[in-house]
Structures are given as structure tokens and as C-alpha cells.
Amino acid sequence: MTELQLLANSETMTVDSPRGLAARERLANVRPDASEWEAELGAVTMIVVDALIDGDVDALSTMSDPFRDKLADLFVDEGATREIRGWMLALLSVTRWSLLRLPSTEELRLTGSTHAAVFLRALHGGPPRSGEYLRRHLNTGHSQVSRVGRDLLARGLVVQRRLGREAVWELTPRGRQLLRSQQEHDQAPARVAAAHGRKAAQSSRTATRSARTDRGSARRRQNGGARRMLVTKGASKLPTGAELVRYVVPSDDGWRVVKDPKGRAVARARTKKAAIDRAKEIVGRSGGGVVETHDRAGNPERSISVARRRRS
């Protein structure tokens, strides 16, 4: 019971948050005589873990009061009361110690060129720093360094210890977490801009592929019209329409010759050149026409005119 009293006397903030409200709603369904108490507490635990991973200090602060209230209601040993009480003590302990390790919302605003922010950044990624080093780095006096250091020490962001005859400063895990959170916050606009840039590039590539497809369709219509004019004039007895065009398209095992880009293969080859030669042969035997090749991405590449093959 001593641990319960200690946790109940810990100071917490009362800031509303969506996660805190969700945890409170789940806790309302936790009853010693209900069979679903374990599932509900599992959901509450997941909310706490998500808040801890995201460094959501406001949510963790909001959860402390509901946890203590639930513990206060579990005073009669009936049903699963003892199991629920042990689970709640564990959740309250995790929440409490998380708040001691994570920087608060006010500390997350500790940015810019303030002495406190410069002080913290000077300790990041390097060995412990002396007061003289920090004085030169902050371009200020020893008294100012001492005042800033005492303030950060009270917040649990730095620690001071003796290194030989010299007193040095270094970051605590909480201070390192604060700097990581600030770095992620500062990089967020750049990540958003990069995402917009990738989306714009993808739209441009899509538009380019669409334009290529339109040009290929226009060429096919033009070639088909020219061939129909030749047939009408009686210049040859070539068949008209789509039968005069054969496509060379990629396949899983090489290349295919097809009547339609999405149709069945009329011939196959391991290399593109062999497929083109085969398509020319087919078109020539049919009275001449066009062989249209596609690249590996399936986009139209070029059109090859094929004359009618004379029979020997």
C-alpha cells in the first residue's frame, strides 16, 4: 500500500487530450465482476504505449488522474479486483516514470537562440563540457552560465558532475529526447516539401506517359487511314484496319508479337530484335503494314513500316 500512496501523491497535469479521453472511456468498462475487464485494460495499455512512443506528454499527463481514480474504487476484494489493481499500479508507474523522462510541452518550445537552447545544443553529441567552454560558447559570463545550468538541472535536462578537479555538464536521457524531438519538429516542413515534390514528379511522369500514348494512337489512326486509302484505290489487296498492325510488347520470358497490346501472343521470342523480325515477317505475309514496338514499361516506342512480301 505504500507504493499506492506514493503514486497517488505524485503531481500530474490536467490537460485534455484525445488519448486521455479514450483511456477514460475504456476504464469505465473495467469492472471486477465483468468478463471483459482484461480486454479493456489491454486497450488502455495500448493507448499508453502509443502515447509513450509518440512522446505525447499531454496524453500521459491526462491519464494519471483516471488511473488513480480507478485505483481508489478498487477497495473491495471481489472478483478480479486484485488482478486489476496490480495492472493499474503498473500503468500508473509507467505513466509516472515516462513523464519524468519525457520533456514537457513547455520544454519542447525551448528553441531558437536562447541561452538555454544554446546550452543544450552545446552538450549534444560531444563529451561533457566545462563551465568555461559553455561561457565561451554562449558568449556570456560565468554567472549567466550558472543560472541557465541550474534551471536546466531543475528540469532534469542536464546533470553536473566532477571530472577530476573540474565540474562538467552533460545531457540526461530526457535532455537528449528533447533535442531529438526538436530536430524532428524542425525537419517536418522539409519532409512535407519533399513529399509534395515526389507527388509532382509522379504527376509529371503520368502526364508524359499519357501524351506518349495519345501520340501513338494518333500515329496508328493515321497509318490505318493511309492503308485504307491504298486499298480503296486498288493499289494492293492488303487487309484493312487493325489486322495491318502488329505490336511487339514485353513479356515475363522475353517479348511477344500481338494483334492488340493486351491480347494474346501470335509469336514469341527471347530477344526484342527477334520479336521485331518475326513481326515484320507476319505483317509482310499479310500484305504489308506497320510493326509498333513498346519499351519494357509498356509505352509505345516507334513504328516500323513493312512492305508487302513478294512470293517467290
VENGI-V45417 format. One record per helix or strand. SS is the DSSP state (~ for helix, > for strand). FROM is the first residue (numbers start at 1). LEN is the number of residues. If there is no record, write none. Layout:
# VENGI-V45417
ss={SS:SS}
from={FROM:FROM}
len={LEN:LEN}
This chain:
# VENGI-V45417
ss={~:~:~:~:~:~:~:>:~:~:>:>:~:~:>:>:>:~:>:>}
from={2:18:37:57:81:105:115:129:131:142:158:166:173:241:245:254:265:272:289:300}
len={7:10:18:17:21:4:9:2:8:13:6:6:61:4:7:5:5:14:6:7}
